[in-house]
Amino acid sequence: MKTKLPLAWGFLFGIVFGFLLQKGGVTKYDVILGQLLLTDFTVLKIMLSAVVTGMIGIHLMKRLGWIELAPKSGSWGKNAIGGLIFGLGFALLGYCPGTIAGAIGNGYLDAAVAGLAGILLGSWLFAVLYPRARDGILKRGGFGDLTLPQLLKVNDWVVIVPLGALIVFLLYVIERAGL
């Protein structure tokens, strides 16, 4: 039973996150389009809030010994290809995978048909191309599994506190600017 508990927590947090995305309005095409056109910063504010909350929450749970982090190795090639695939889907449909799920939950037909088809097509395409890309482009510019605090050889909180403060300040500036 203990091995299924993390899955249950993940499922619960996923539902809460989806609910908050929906309540924040980021499952609406017009809000996402406004972000892409730089006229509505709702998406940015919600994502930055999620980043700072997640960053503090994850590292607090790590500090308390509730979880262990196991970062995966990364590379500039993986980031570039992932960013291109994500950006293409986002630009074509106006949703990211998380907001597609929320929009489907809201009953939006464009997300249910095109969004779900895009996720399935993209997953299939990645699975087909992965064996060739694995030892090629995806390995380029490898930087291992180092986190920023490990790279800087400092305690996690030496990075988290200033970065969290910077994000909160940025959120304040965006809100004051009326964006």
N, C-alpha and C positions, 0 to 999 in steps of 0.2 A: 504493500500500500504506500510505503514511503516514496517509492520511485515515481508514483503517479501524482504525488502532491505538487511538484513543480509544474507539471502540465496543467493541473487544475488552477494553480495561481496564474499561470500564463494566460489561460483561457479567460479567467475572471478579469485580469488587467486588460486583456484585449477588448472585452466587452465594454469596460469602463472607458478605455481610450476611444473606441468607436462612438460611444455615446457622447463623449466630450467633443469629438470632431464634428458630430452632427449638430450638437447644441451651439458650437462655435460658428457654424455656417459653412465650414470648408468642404462640405459634401455638395455644395451648390456650384454649378458650372460658372455662374456669373461672378462668384467670389474668387474662384480660381483664375478666371480670365482677368479679373481686376488685378490680381497679383502679377500675372504675366505682363500686363500692360503698365504696371507700376502705379496704379490708381487706387488700389485697395490692398492694404498690408495686413489684412486679417490672417492670412495663411502664415506669413512670416512671424507674426506675433504669437500665434498658437504653436508653431514649430519651435521657436526660440524658447517659449515657456516650457515645452515638453523636453527640450534639450537640457535646460538648466535643472528642471525637476528630476529628470532621469539621471543626469550626471551626479547630482547630490545623493539621490536615493540609492543608486547602484553602489556608489562608493561607501555610503553609510552602511548598507547591508554587508558589504565586503569587510568593512572595519569591525562590525559586530560579529563577524564570523558566520553569517547566515548563508553566504554564497561564496563561491570561488570564481574568479574571472579566468577565462581561457581565450584570450584574443587569437584570432586567426591571422595567418601571415597575409600581408598585403603587398601590392605593387602598384606602380603608376599605371601599368597596362590594365590591371583589373579595374582601377578607378576610372580610367578613360573609357573603356568599353562599357562598364556599368553605367557611367554618366551619360554616354551617348544613347544607350538603349532606353534608359529611364527618361532622358530628355526628349527623345523621339516620341515615345508613347505619351508623355505629358503634353507635348506640343500638338500632337495629332488629335488627342481626345479631350485634353483639359483636366485629366484626373491622374493621380498617382495611385499605386496599388491600394494604399489605405483608404483614400477617399473614394475609390471605385467601390470597395466593400461597403462603405457608409452610404454611398449614393444608391447602390443596389438595395440596401436596407430601407432607404427612403422611397423606393419604387421607381427610380429614374430609369426609363427604358434605354437611354443612350449608354448608361453605365452597365446595365444588365446585358445588353446585346454586344455592343462594340467593346466595352471595357472588359467583359469576361472573355470575349473572343481574343482580344489583344493580349490578355494575361496568358491564355492557353497557347496562342501562337508564339508569343515571345518565349515562353518556357520550353516549348517544343524546339524552336529554333536554337535556343541556347544549348539544349541537350544534344542536338544533332551536331552543332559546331564545336562544342566543348572539347572533344578529344583532340581536334586539330589545334585549337587555340590554347589548350592547357600548357603545352610546352613551347608555345610561340609568344604571341602578344601578351598573354596573361602573366607571363613570367618576367616581362621587361620591367626594369626599374624596381626590382623586389626590395622591400625594406623590412621584411621579417614580421615578427609578431610583437614588436616593441610598441608600448604605449608612449605618449608624450612624456609623462613623468619618468618612465624608465629611460627614455632617450636623454632627458635632461639630468638624470640621476638625482631626482628629488622625490620627496614624499608626495603621494597623490594630491594631497590637500594644498600643496604649494602651487599646483596648477589649477585645481578646482575652484578655490576661493577667488583668485583674481579673475579667472575666466567667467565664473558665475556672476561676479560683480559687474564685469564688462557687459555681459548679456543683459542683466537687469537694467543697467544704465542705457543700453541701446534700446531696450523696450520702452523705457521712460521717454527717451528722445523721440522715438517713433510716435508714441501716444501724444506727447506734447505738440508735435507737428501736425496732429490731426490726420495721420495717415492710416 
